[in-house]
Amino acid sequence: YSVPQDSQGNYRERNNPYFLVKNIENSNPEITISSGFMYKKSSEVEISLKNKKFNIFTFENLAWAYNMNQDLDIIKEIKKNNFLEIYAINKYGRYAKDSYSLEGFDLAYNKIVQFCNK
């Protein structure tokens, strides 16, 4: 679980945004993102890393990868980077761009995988 170090945008107000990776026992990890507002219907959230971008689907106020393979691809890229940016559009057409530090991600991720797969 992480909150942004920096946020930009033209949104009027929103709840606290976050980025979450969860791993349920003997299952594959899953990414969940909230930008702190209701997303524009049928929109996507863009995850930008140093050399890669991923688009994930939204439903109401949360966003997820399209499938397990995309979750794994995103996590693989996150492990190679120091930060990521998330760009999203709310239901009024206003945007938010949040920047997250990935410092400590690899250690935390390995711990949840180890803990959840016991």
Beta strands, then each sheet from edge to edge (+ up, - down):
strand 1: 6-9
strand 2: 18-22
strand 3: 30-34
strand 4: 44-48
strand 5: 53-59
strand 6: 62-64
strand 7: 83-89
strand 8: 95-101
sheet 1: 1+ 8- 7+ 4- 5+ 6- 3+ 2-
end
